[in-house]
Structures are given as C-alpha cells and as structure tokens.
Amino acid sequence: QVQLVESGGGLVQAGTSLRLSCVRSIGIFNINVMGWYSQAPGKQRELVATISRGGRGTTYADSVKGRFTISRDNIGVYLQMNSLKPEDTAVYYCNTGGEDFTWGQGTQVTVSP
C-alpha cells in the first residue's frame, strides 16, 4: 500500500526552526499539487501551504506567510518552518491539494513559549 510518511516534527522553543519531510514510496513526480496541512488540538485540519508540480507555484496560509517555505522533489514534499510560534503547535500532514490520498500518521510539532 502506498503511504505518505511525514517526519521531522518535535518539541522546540518559539523562534526556532524545523524542517518537515513527507515522502511517498512511489514518489510524487506525477502529482500536480501537493500540500501541507495542520491540525491543532480540538480544531479541524486546515491547509498550510501548497506547491505545484515543478515548484512553479506556491500558496501559503496568511498565518505562515514569510515564515514557512514549501518545496518538493520527485520523492516528497518539505516544509521549512522558521520563527516558530506557540500557535503553530499541531500535527502536520501532507496530501495532495485535493486530499486525494489516505492520510498518513502526521508529525507532531510542539512550540513552547
């Protein structure tokens, strides 16, 4: 079964950085739009950033603009998270822009004040 596997989360202090990775066993080269999503405790999952094939286009939620950078290669999609804030605390998932794949286990990001 083809899975999305997220990694790179952790417990960090505010103002620091993390780099999240999401890889798919058969790659993502043929996927048009990939995205990162976050789900904070007690909240619905929401879209954080997207990137089109070849990296030609990116979008970001207002809350992360200027702090997060999404990138991709043929294997997976990545999220560079800088200047982290406590409100970024969430489980982060990747999926297509249309949420077409089965959700992976996600990676927990916890930002302390």
Phi, psi and omega in degrees: 000130180285128182234156168263131181236113179265148178204170174106354179288177179171185176257118183225166176270154177304141179094350180265187187232156171219155174235117179266147177233148175220120181239150178239134190301331180252016176081175181231017188299333183262008181266126185292302183238127173246153182217161169251140181233154176231149175225107178278159180305129177076006182239164176283156176293139181224157182280132181258314184200153175226159177214136181273168181300135182081359179071019186286337181217139178227151173226154181221146169294147182304326185292342183242357181303134179085350180244325182252147176227125178262142177214170181206159167223194183289343184265321186198189180233149189227154178225111175273120185246112179248162177049051184297146180238156177305327180288354174279352180302123183182171166268131183252135181233156169245157176189177174289168178298334178261012179055046187280335185267160170296135182293140174279193183278346181077173177226131185278129173243123179235122182246119180268151182298000000 
